[in-house]
Amino acid sequence: MNPLQGTEQTALPGRLNPFYLDGRAITLLLPIAQQLGLRDGQIIQAAIEMRGDSLKLLYNGQVIDLPPGLRFRPGEQLWLRANRGAGGWTLRAVDGRGSTGSAQAAPTALTAAAADSGISRLAALSLRPPTSPTLLSVFQPGAMNGFLKAAGDPALASLFQSMQLSMRGLTPGALQGAVLSSGFWMEALLGRGQAPPSPDSKSLLRKLIRALAEKEPVKSEQLRRAVDDIESAQVDSLAAQGRGELAFSMVLPFVDANPVEIKFFRPPRRPGQQKPPFSVDIHTENNELGEIWLKTSVTEAAHVDLMMWAVKESVVRLAKRHSNALSERLSLAGLTMDSFNIFHSARPSLPDSWAPPGAMLDVSA
């Protein structure tokens, strides 16, 4: 499943596609265009909302009337080009996939850039680095306890407790439930008319934001950045889908350990070739074991290749000592472990200005 639907599907209800207005333009009076801060030729992203008994277009806090007879759903997104002509201003639907040139800019001062140049939230999220630093810090057991204590709502504390996994009692079913409750799939499920899992990480974070907005604005802002991490991962996944890739990532909280970041990836299938391997990357920093990275690649033939990086030498020795036992356990699950390479180092990382799609990771360390 991808952030807006399923991992094996490419047609996504609710995705940010262009919606065409049957050739009709939305006309704007000059004062309205000035209030919206439009520039001639500017591409904007607006949303469809229900106001009273009719659908309206919402952009930059302003409500715009739509031509009659159009079929939209509340929450749908439109990419529109603003044009100023002799007869006034018009908005015409365009293909949003070709309007994101701003996304090539450096990812600095995103909030200011969005305010100054009209970059949509979608474009701003696409500029974020492909990591989840705030979400990882928020889901640290001590940090989350602080947020919940400040909120003073026992129901939220109980909700988070039910979301947490146990490292000692981890099962495939519990892991699957945590992945579905990560907040990554919420819009997809809602778009399909299905209720998101309860509890859900993004819903919990938004409830905490509302609870802390007035009395703890600093904490509330940190939680907003954590939501940005989730939604940035959704945008990255959608962009990867356009390249023919399968990619999604999330952070899972644990009751007896620090949070774990998981990334799933499969490159595009080339014509005439078999399906490429599906990989899972896991990253965590354990109080006892230190920082650990694990990369698992699985082929269609159920063959597994493992790579592990650990900063503690004792952990490296422990992993090597138990590699045969791991191979046996995988065999019982119907998998064949072809290789297990263990490195006593931090995992090599891409530079701060992250590499474009297709960049190679140096694992020679």
Buried (B, 14 or more C-beta within 10 A) or exposed (E): BBBBBEBEEEEBBBBBBBBEBEEBBBBBEEEBBEEBBBEEEBBBBBBBBEEEEEBBBBBEEBEBBBEEEBEBEEEBBBBBBBBBEEEEBBBBBBEBEEBBEBBEEEBEEBEEBBEEEBBBEBBBBBBBEBBBBBBBBBBBBEBBEBBBEBBEBEEBBEBBEEBBBEEEEBEEEEBEBBBBBBBBBBBBBBBBEEEBBEBBBBBBBBBBBEBBBEEBEEBBBBBBBBBBBBBBBBBBBBBBBEEEBBBBBBBBBBBEBBBBBBBBBBBEEEEEEEEBBBBEBBBBBBEEBBBBBBBBBBBEEEBBBBBBBBBBEEBBEBBEEEBEEBBEEBEEEEBEBEEBEBBBEBBEEEEEEEEEEEEEEEEEE
